[in-house]
């Protein structure tokens, strides 16, 4: 009996799950046709889902770092700096407090998804 590596099993089950999705068949029907255990199929599907969830959570946790709002209350003008863990910095100077609050609120409301470095 040939022992397969963890990476090989993972790759195999990822391909099986993708084939099932593409087939349009139910999991039970697909597994019966392929000679697979539906319980194993569901276990691997859960494993992949948990792994993806952990990756997304890590990205969310790393998306933003604490910010400090510095302002001149007398003039109502301030500046803002947001730094991401990968070193990208967003600086805004000479903004009114309303703009800074709106920007911080918007950035805090959802995870940042950047597709390019500007």
Long-range contacts (C-beta under 8 A, 24 or more apart in sequence): 13-41, 13-44, 13-48, 14-48, 16-41, 16-44, 17-41, 17-44, 17-45, 17-48, 59-111, 60-111, 63-111, 63-112, 64-107, 64-108, 64-112, 67-104, 67-107, 69-97, 69-100, 69-101, 69-104, 71-97, 71-100, 80-104, 82-107, 84-112, 88-114, 88-117
